[in-house]
Each structure stands twice: as structure tokens, then as C-alpha cells.
Amino acid sequence: MALNDPGLSAIKAISDTFKQTYDTQEAAEWRGHSLEWIRNQSSARIGKIGRLLAMGLCEKSNFPVRSVGYSLVVNGKTIQVRFSTGWSGGGFKFEQLRDENFKGVFCIGITPQRAYAWVIPKTLIFDAKGRTLKKPGLPPNIKEKLAPTPRGLR
């Protein structure tokens, strides 16, 4: 449809009537932010961006790091990386953790105001049989919040 197409004009007019329903506070907080572009990527691409950010942070801190598939090897230890932008209501969600061959999870969380990063050892997430441990901040469904007290990055 061309920009002057009446069909496109009609769709725009209709969408404007309910746009506010889908325009959340968290989206408004990110509007115009230099990292807003990340939020508009697909899940797979956001995962890759998270790994690239983690690699950059490790390199900046002089840790030897290399990418192996969907994981990173840092100081000879395999780690998973999970990345999240802040969710409405606070906190972060780090999804799709599975009991695989890794030593820890490098979590990176960003909000429009701050960046957080922490590493959680696998032994604090899964028991010896691969079941998710029940702990405060670590519910049985790992798709929920996984947010110990983060330390802001400087």
C-alpha cells in the first residue's frame, strides 16, 4: 500500500483508536533511549545480543572468553547467558534455562536507568537430578523471575 493509499489511511485511523491500550508504561520509559532498538528484536536475536554484551563485559574486565554455540566459555568454564530488559512491575525474567552442561548463568538486566549483571552458579538453580530448586527468587517455573539482588554496573 502506498502512503496515500485510502486503505492504509483507514487502517492507521482505526489503529489510532486503540493504540493506547497497547502502549505500556515500560514502552514509554524506553522511547527514545539509545538501547530501545534491542527491545524490538526477535527473541533469538535478543539472546545473541545478550551473549555479545556478556562477551564484551568479560573482555572489558580482562576475562578470557570465547563463544561456543549458544554458550560462552569464560576462564575455562562454560556458562549460559540470559538477557532481559526490565518488566513492568519491576524485576527481570530470564527464560528457557535447562539442566545442561554449564557451570553458571550470566544474567544481564537493563532498564532505561541502570544495567545489572550477576552470575548464578548452576548448583543454586538445579539439584543433582536436574529439578529446579525451590528458593526465594527462584520459583519452580524458571520462566518466572530469577532475580537475586543485582549489583549495578559502573
Buried (B, 14 or more C-beta within 10 A) or exposed (E): EEEEEEEEEEEEEEEEEEEEEEEEEBEEBBEEBEEBEBEEEEEEEBBBBBBBBBBEBBEEEEEEBEBEEEBBBBEEEBBBBBBBBBBEEEBBBBEEBEBEEBBBBBBBBBBBEEBBBBBBEBEEBBEEEEEBEEEEEBBEEBEBBBBEEBEEEE
